[in-house]
Amino acid sequence: MPWGVALFLVYALAILAGIGLSLGFVVDQAQTVPVTPLGLLVMALLAYTIFTVTVVLQRKMAARSLALGLATLALPGIPLAFLAGGVIAALVVAALAAVLIQGIRAPAVAAWLDQP
């Protein structure tokens, strides 16, 4: 397994952990209003992340595009990290996003994701 795929899987599992931690708040909102924009967003992100991880583990060619799409979700985290933690936090998130996107675009990842 190339390092780009391994880094992506760690990133995706961190997203799943974040979703799992936020589900309590989403369920609390669902008790008063059955359908909320936040609930829809969280469920869409959950479905997309699980589907992308599944396709990556199956080594499908389509997984590269899906993984790149999920990796771009780190880009809005840069200004959020700047507002929450300052310049250093924003630089760390920017470096993570750059390494993650570069790792997914590596030729070794394209060769590893070879199943039609």
Residue pairs with C-beta under 8 A, 6 or more apart in sequence:
1 112
2 103
2 106
2 108
2 109
2 112
3 103
4 100
4 102
4 103
4 104
4 105
4 106
4 108
4 109
5 56
5 67
5 103
5 104
5 109
5 112
5 113
7 99
7 100
7 103
8 56
8 67
8 70
8 71
8 100
8 103
8 104
9 53
9 56
11 70
11 71
11 74
11 96
11 100
12 49
12 52
12 53
12 56
12 70
13 53
15 45
15 49
15 70
15 73
16 46
16 49
16 50
16 53
19 42
19 45
19 46
19 49
22 42
23 42
26 36
26 38
26 39
26 42
29 36
29 38
29 39
30 36
30 39
45 73
48 66
48 69
48 70
49 70
51 66
52 63
52 66
52 67
52 69
52 70
55 62
55 63
55 66
56 63
56 66
56 67
56 113
58 115
59 112
59 113
59 114
59 115
60 113
60 115
60 116
61 113
61 114
61 115
61 116
63 113
64 104
64 109
64 110
64 113
67 104
68 101
68 104
68 105
71 97
71 100
71 101
71 104
72 97
72 101
74 93
74 96
74 97
74 100
74 101
75 97
77 93
77 97
78 90
78 93
78 94
78 97
79 90
81 89
81 90
81 92
81 93
82 89
82 90
103 109
